[in-house]
Amino acid sequence: MISGVVRPPGDKSISHRVLMIAALARGKSELSGVLTGDDVKSTARVLRQLGVAVSPINERSVRISGARLTAHGARLNCGNSGTTARLMLGILAGQRFEATLTGDASLRRRPMRRVTEPLKEMGARIQETGDRLPVTIRGGGLRGLTYASPVASAQVKSAILFAGLTGNVPVTIREPYRSRDHTERLFAHLGLSIHERDGAIVFEPPVGRSALPPVAVSVPGDPSSAAFLVGAAVLADKGELVIENVGVNPTRTGFLVVLARMGAHVDRVNLRDQGGEPVADLLARPAALRGTEVTAAEIPTLVDEVPILAVLASRARGTTVFREVGELRVKESNRLELIAANLRAVGVNADAEGNDLHVEGTEKPPRGKVETAKDHRLAMAFAVLGTVKGADVKLSERKSVAISYPTFFRDLQRCSA
């Protein structure tokens, strides 16, 4: 049984970006709806180390006094946040001082060269060992860049755009597939010159280094967090769930497209615009699912939702295949292998073959122990699977959800009661 109304926390991607752009703006900015998760707090901590006044992170109001960034000799600890590390590299590329970025053990295993290579082409001086943090960067004196990214990555694209902004140089970025566009929308919302030309994103810096205006943005709910609630509603035996204030940016809602193909139709009501982002309330109901093929072109629009989609696929009729999801190997965990291994641990036939993930649906109740590897999206996805009638799914830990959805278990229990 599913019922009630629930509001997911603020969008993680947007929260990072509005904090960073407010730090670069002149004057006092005020934000609401900011995610209170650990990753966003890492961004706030790094900005404070760079001399920016950032009030404590809470959902009601975050106040930021923009300032000229300064280095105090300390290493900038990005915690577990890849977004913090990669986007801050872009911002620091335009600063005339040296800074070193590092993070926890998990983050230090994640690739950074995809960002540092284009920044080097722009003129940033970067010292690195292999493809990992720590990375030391000295920016300033950048030149413009036209870049064809080998991967569809919003973090790569955003790092280059922030370098263009702070370095006051034009950039053009082309991707193999379109990745999420929150940075582009935020730039446009602030009146910066950014547009699409022949399939590429083009940023032209303001003439004379015009100061950015203060930022006043209300962050919508995170569609990636909402996806777990949608999944719980789809797997329920009856009822319906309203999920309020969810961002429905088309570059983030590929999971809804795939769910519709699988037989679950989620209604979008009360559509509106919020700070340049489309927002709606979602109405989700139980559905009988069928397997599908998720193409490589769709992955950038749902890469964070693959864990919950794989869980839902395990309850569908037939087999579901996710194409070219090798990027999941370098998330907070080796997410690709762990999805497959954990599905097998609870009685589902699943395999990672090369960069593809195959999941065969079953009607048997899922039972077994799941290793989350402290990956928040694995913990939430398999917690949703544990709501199936007759299920007995034991998670190795639950604390990791604080990264993106601190109240997840409370909300899941409330709407599933």
N, C-alpha and C positions, 0 to 999 in steps of 0.2 A: 504494500500500500504506500503510495506517495501522495503528499498533499502539502498545501501551504504556500507561503510566499517567502522567498529568500533573496538576499542581495549579496552577490559576491564582492570580494575586496577589489580595490582599484587596480587598474591595468598595470602590470609590472613594467612592460616595455615603455608605456607612456610616462609612468612615474619617474623612471630613470631620466628620460629625455627632458621632461619639464623642469626637474631639479637642475639639470646641467645648463639648460638654456637660461633659466632664471639667474643662475650664478654668473652668466656672461652678460646679463642685461644691466643697464644702468638704473639704479634706484631700487625700490622695495617691491618685491613680487609677493603675491599671496596665492597659494594653491590649496585646493580642497580635494578630498577623495583619494589622496595619495596612499598607495599601498604601504602598510606598516611592516611588511615582511623584511627578513634579514638582508636580502640582496639590495633592496632600496636603501636600507640603513647604511650599507657599505658605501653606496654612492654619496650619501650625505656626509659620512665620516671623511671620505677622501676630499670632498669639497671644503670641509672645515679645515683639513690639513693644508689646503691651498689658500687659506685666508678668507674664505667666504663665511658669512654669518648665516647659519641655517638653524632654525628653531627645531625643537624635538619633533620627530616624525609622528604625526597622528592623522587620522582620517578627516578631522574637522578643518584644520587649518595648519599649513606649513608656511612660515614667513622666511623669505630669503632676501638678504641685502647684497645685491650684486657688487662685485669688487674686481679690481685688477688682480689676477691670480699671482700668487707668490709662492716660492718654494722655501721651506724651512729646513731643508736638509734631511728630513725624515723620509723613510720609505713609505710609499702609499699602499696601504693594505686593502685590497679589494675583496677580502673574505672569500666567498664562494661564487662571486658574481662575475661571470664572463662578460656581461653587458657593461658593467662598471669598467673593467679592464680595457676592453676593446674600444669603447666610445671615449674613455678618458685619454687613450693614446692619441685619438684624433684631435681632441681639444688641446692636449699638451704639444702636439706637433706645431701649433701656431704660437707657442709661448717661448720667450727667449731665456729660458733657464733649464737646468737639468733636473730630471725627476726619475725616480725608480718605482716601478709598479710591481707588486708581488701579490700573493694571495695564499689561501690555505692549500693543503696538499692536493685536494681534488682540482682546484683551479690551476695549480702549477703543472698539471698533466694535460691541460687543454691547449690546442694549437693557437698560436698568436701570429705566425708568419703571414697568414692570409690578410692581416691588417698591417703588419709592419712593412711588408714589401711595397704596397702602394704609397705608404707614407714616406718611405725612403726615396721613392721616385719623385715625390714632391719636394724633397730636400731636407727632411728631418734626419738628424743623426741619431742612430739607434744602435745600442749595444745589446746583444742577446746571445744566449748560449743555446743553440739548437732552436726548436720551435716552441719554446715554453717560457713562462715567467720564471724568474724576474727579468724584466726588460727595463733598460735605462734609455731615456729619450731626452734629447736637447733639440728644441724646435726653433721656430723663427726663420725668416727669410725664405719662405716657401715659394714654389712656382706652381702654376696651374697644372692640372692633370686631366687627361682623357684616359679612362681605364675600363677595360673589359674584364670584369670579375669572372674567374673560373667557377665560382660558386654563387648560388642565389642566397645571399646572406644580408639581412637587414643590418647586422652589426658591422660588416665590412662597409656597406654603403653609407651607414651613418657616421662611421669613423672618418671616412673621406669627406663627407659633407661638413662635419664639424671642423676638420682641418681647413677646408676651404673658407669656412666662416671665420675662424680665429686667425687664419693666415692671410685673409683678405685676398684670396685668389680664386679664379673660376675652376670648377671641376665638372666633368661629364662622366657618368658612370653607366655602363651597360651590363646587364645581368643575363644569364642563360634563361632564367625564369624570373617573374616579378616577385620580389620578396615584400614583406610588410612595409608599409609606407608611412609610419607614424612620424618619422623625422621630416619627411617632405611636407606632410600636412601641417606640422607645427611651424616649420619655416614659413609656409604660405600664410598661416594664421597670423603670424607676426609681421606680415608685409614684406618678407624677403623675396627676392627674385629667384624662383625655382619653378621649373616647368619640365614637361616631357617633350623631347624632340626626336622623332624617328625611332621611338622605342627606348631612348636613353633618358636618364635624369640629368638635367643641366642646372647648375647653380651658378649665379653671377653675383659677386659680392657687391654690397652697397658702395656707391661712389663716396670717397672721402672718409671711409670707416665710420659711417653713421652709427651712433650708439643704438643698441637694441632697446626697445621700450620695456618697461616692467611687464611681467607676465601675470595674467589672472586667468587661471584655467581650473575647471572642475574635471577631474580625471574620471572617466567612465569605468564601469566594472570590467574586469578582465575576462575576455571570452575564453581564454584557456582554463581559467578557474571555473567559469560557468559550464564548461564542457563536462566536467565531472558530475555536476548536478543534473545536467541533461541526461548523462549516461545512467544515473540512478533512476530517473523517471522512466527512461526507455525500458529498463530491466524490471521495473515494478510490475505487479500483477494487475493493479488498477489504480485509479486516481489521476491527478494532474498536478503539475508544479509550475508556479510562476516564478521566473528568475528575473529580478528587476535590474534596470539600468545597466545593461550589458552593451559594450562596444560591438558594433556589427560592421566594422570596417571590412570591405570585401577581401582584403589581403590577409584577414585573420579568420574568416568564417568558412574555410574549406571543409571543416569537419561537419558543418551543417549540410553542405552539398553532398558529402559522402553519406551521411546518415539518411538523407532523403532517398538516395539511390538504394540504400539498404532497407528502406521501408518505414523509416521513422520521420515523420514530418513535424518540424518544430515551428510554431507560428511566431512571427515577429509582430508585436503590437506597440502602439504608442511611439512610432518612429519619430526621431527628432535629431537635431544637430547640437553637439556639445563641444565647443572649443575646436571646431574644424573636424570633428569625428562623428560619424553616424552612430546613434545609440537607440536601443529598443528594449522592450521587455520581451522575454521569451516564454512561450507557453509550451511545455513539454509533457507528453503522455506516453504510456506504455505502447510498445509496438512489437510485432513479430518481424524479426530481422532476417535478411538473406545476404549471402556473401557477395562480395564485389571485388573489383580490381581498382586500387588507388594508384593513379599514374604518377610518374616522376614529376610531371608539370604541376600536379596538385600539391606535392609535398611542401613547398615553401609556405603555402597558405594554411597548413595544419601540422607542421612538424612537431609542435609541442603537444598536440592532441593524439599522436600515434599511440601512446600507451593506453588511453581510454578507448580509442577506436579498436585497438587490438583486443582489449577485454570484451568489448561489445561483439566483435567478430567471433569470439569464442562461444557466444550464445546464439549465433546466427545459423541459418540453414545453409550448408555448403561451405566452401573455402573462400577466404579473403586473402588477397595478395597485395602487399604494400611494395611498390617498386622504388628502387634507388633511395633507400633510407639509411645509407651508410653514415650519414651525418650524425645519426643517433649514437654512433660508437664514441663520439667525443663530446657528449653532453656531461651532466654532472656525474654520470656513470657510463659504462658501456651499455647504454640503454637498449640497444638493439638485441644484444645477446641475452641480457637479463629479462627482457619481455618474453622472449622465446623460452628461456629456461624456467621462468616462474610460471608461465602458462602450462608447461609440461609438469611442473611440480604440483599443480592443482588438477591434473588429469586431462589436459587439453593437448591435442596434437599440434605442435607449432615448431617451426624451424626458421633460423636465419640462414639463407642460402646466398652466399656472396653479399650483395647489398640489398637483397630482397627479404621480406618477412612474409611467411606463409602461416596462416592460422585456420585450422579446421574446426568448425562449430560443433558443439555437442550439447545434448540435453541433460547430461549427468551433472549433478550438483558439484561445484568446484570445492575441493578439499585438499588442504596441504599447507605447508609453510612457504612463505614468500620472502626472498632476500631483497630488500629495497636498496641496499648499498647507500643508504642515506640520500636517496634520490626522491625528492618530493613528489614528482609526477608518477613514479612507480608506486609509492605508498598510497596516493589517492586513488589511482586506477584500480589497484587490487582491493582497496577498501570498498570501492563501489561493487566489484565482483562479489565481495563478501556479503552483499545485501540480497543476493539471489536466494530464493527459498531452498532450504536444505544445505546451504553452503557452510563451510567451516574453513575459512581462510585466515591464517595467522600471519601477521606482519612481523618482520624482524625488528622494526622500530616504527615510531609514529612522529617523532619530534621534527623530522625533516620538513614536514608540511609548513613549518614556520617561515620557510624561504618565500613562499608565494601565497599561502592561504592559512594564516594562523588559526582561524576558527573553523577549519574544514570539518573536523570530526563532530564538533557540536552542531553545525548546520546540517550535516548528513544525518545525524541521529534525529534531529528535530523534524526534518521533512520526511523521514522514513518511518516514523513512529506510527 
